[in-house]
Amino acid sequence: MPSNTAYTRSWFDRINYMVQEALDVELANDPIIDMFTDKTNGDKQDTLDLTGRANDGYALFTSEGQKANSTTPVEEDQLSKNFLSIKERQVFTWESFLHDKYDYINDTSAELAKKIMKSYHLALTHQLFNFSTATTVTLPGGKIYDLTTPDGVALVSASHTTPVGGSSITNIGGTGALSEENLTTNVSVGQENMVTSNGTSIAYDPDMLIVPNFAPMVKKAQQITGSDQVEGTANNAINVYSGGSMKVVVLKHAPLLAGGGRDTTTARKYRWATADSSMLKKSLVYKWAAKPESHPRFMDEENGDSAFLVMARFAFGAARWQGYVQNNATTAPTDSGAV
């Protein structure tokens, strides 16, 4: 490669373009994103405030001439989440730059982008699944982040409350292994416990079966939802979960430990959940203060080294717990095999 500065600067700009392009592609390259609502609005607020008001229920029937009933919206529990920064800097020497020693254009630039986005996706997956029964998580780099819902407990808990006095409300579907029967039980728990902040029952109609990226769990979920008849039987029992009524969602970053390592404990690799996608998307939120962006520095004046600094800042949280029912199973699903 010629070593004139004009050429190498052009090459460097081309790498930077590829880094930013890879960041944009990787941003949405995970199913966890579709379960959250983006609350980015361009303001300068340094916290993500989780709050809302409920004015649901049933309107009253009245007699002729009777005044209309007056109601005041119930203010939901409130909670503020702090923003997190992700920063990753990649430095390469002038010598390796001249010879493209590490094949930066084809590989390393894309890997830098993936590294940033994996941390973002990991954090969101911890909120929903890996640490859904915990109130905090220690993220890569040692940053402790609050995972509580505005009612002061974990996302998945048997102690949820409402501002109007409801208590001991659960979104734990049980501890049974993933099966057609336990799936029905899970949905029933959601239907019996799903209420608004006003205490009004909500129709829980889950359309997602959520499992970690662990082969036995993925296989069982696909068997349950992909068979016209009840999976594992030779009779004509109708499978109510087939025909697209429930989509299998495999979480890329589960089951993982807080720092991103593989979690082989039964407490996480066998857990599973159902979700009402429209309800869940209202419950889970994130907000960007700064979306991932590459900041290049070309040729340090002392040694000629160049670098890319990729930075992002965001906050996330569960504004409420409704829309999600998790089974804290610790045993493997039964593989029925061919019938």
Disulfide bonds with the S-S distance in Angstrom:
none
